[in-house]
Amino acid sequence: MVVRIKLILIIGGLALAVLAVQDLRLVLLASAEPQEITCAELIANGPGDNAHVVLTDFVLWTHEAVLQGRSQDDSSWSVVWIPAACDDGDVRVLVKARNVNGKTGLGELAARQKLQGIVTNAIEPLEQDEATELAKFYKNADLFTCWILEIGRSPAPTSKMATYLAAAAAAIALGVYLSLRQRDKPGASAMFRPEDLPPVDAEILPDEEQVDERKEEKVDGLL
């Protein structure tokens, strides 16, 4: 049980540290104030030194949307990928939206004139399994050179990162402390029955005459 608690603390602390590092990278690459950028500018030059953007002058190809998740009903979609274009060219920008309210939510996205979010290429590159799945639908697109815009996302506040780091340090420290304490804890003393004791050498025990002589010596000393 103690071992399991130690593992949970250490692994949980490391997970929180990873989240804090991701948020730190996001803060370093994205300002709190977003920059307005056209779809054509993003395709040509990328987001520059501020990954926090408001995208304009685009068309969402909702007919090319790809749903990611186990459920395909119209209630809610956990992740939706939608190509954004400024012309009829190849797919160069992919919009990533979370928790879309089915077809109704997809229609609302298509009606927007601006999209605010984070260009995540330098922060969280497209994973290989995601690219493999998306390549089944966008066969002519170079997905690793596409700009990925995750809408609705913004840099985390400094207080959030500080909380993550403090919790991570506390969890890891407690896990290490429990590990060291368990290692240094003395084991239980050996237990045995009296008959299991080794026999005592009779020669090292004084006989009755020696005992009487010692008693007499003590008495003479007192006198």
SULJO-V185636 format. One line per field, one symbol per residue. phi: phi as a letter, one per 20 degrees, with the letter a starting at -180 (. if undefined). A space follows every 50 residues. Layout:
# SULJO-V185636
phi = ???
This chain:
# SULJO-V185636
phi = .fffffffffffffffffffffffffffdcefefeebeffffffcmemec fecdeclcceeffdfcedqfedfefadfbcdcfdcdbeeffccdedddle elffffffffefeccdrdeegedcggffffffffffddfeeefedfedde endbgffffffffgfffffffffffffffffffeffffffdbegfefffe fffeefeffffffffffffgfff
